């Protein structure tokens, strides 16, 4: 017999918070009848500067089945928080969840760009990804390397050896759910291997907080720039020299200027 739920919540605080956040976001999406196109990430929205979608797409689920599948798998993977003796634990879990969210989103857009630009497959311009699956597949992969003897429990009914779970789940979801994002899941697996093999390492609390700070800044500015949300206290002004963005905070009259190098034709704000 397993432990009572209360004790599992205490032992998996970060996992419990993420499951709660995703569930609350799903409830709001259902309550306000929000569609996947309003919160999801696609190549077209990314090149239009909707960088905030990299975060909203990860934590949003449209169907209850999608939510339950991802959260059930995530809850099982929360065992990472209990493996502090292996160098994992809650701190590790939080830091590399941040890495998985950002890097898997960037990687999938990079793959879309390659397919569109090099292979001229315009279909991927409009593919919209939504859901926490990239992160789930990333943690499956990390756990399969760090703790290959673990099991992945789904819905309390199905138990898979974690060493094969990433690719078993990739094939399973592609067959059972045809609209599932194969490339999105694959991106999570690739980033998971990069983390577990030490290719993305050195993520201490300082760097995690620094990255989180930049995520908040980019999130807010891209929301404002794309017109998705109007922050009344913030104005973005155009200058003659587009490489020097000016940000004015209404109310105190201060203006902040900084030099920037545009990347691939994207206006840096």
Secondary structure, DSSP 8 states (H G I E B T S, - for coil): ----HHHHHHHTHHHHHHHHHHHHHHHHHHHTT--HHHH-EEHHHHHTT-TTHHHHHHH--SSHHHHHHHHHHHHHHGGGGG-GGGT-SHHHHHHHHHHHHHHHHHHHHHHHHHHHHTT--GGGGS-EE-SSHHHHHHHHHHHHHH-TT-EEEETTTEEEEHHHHHHHHHHHHHHH-TTS-HHHHHHHHHHHHHHHTTSS----HHHHHHHHHHHHHHHHHHHHHHTSS--TTEEEE--SSTTEEEEEETTTTEEEEEE---BTTB---
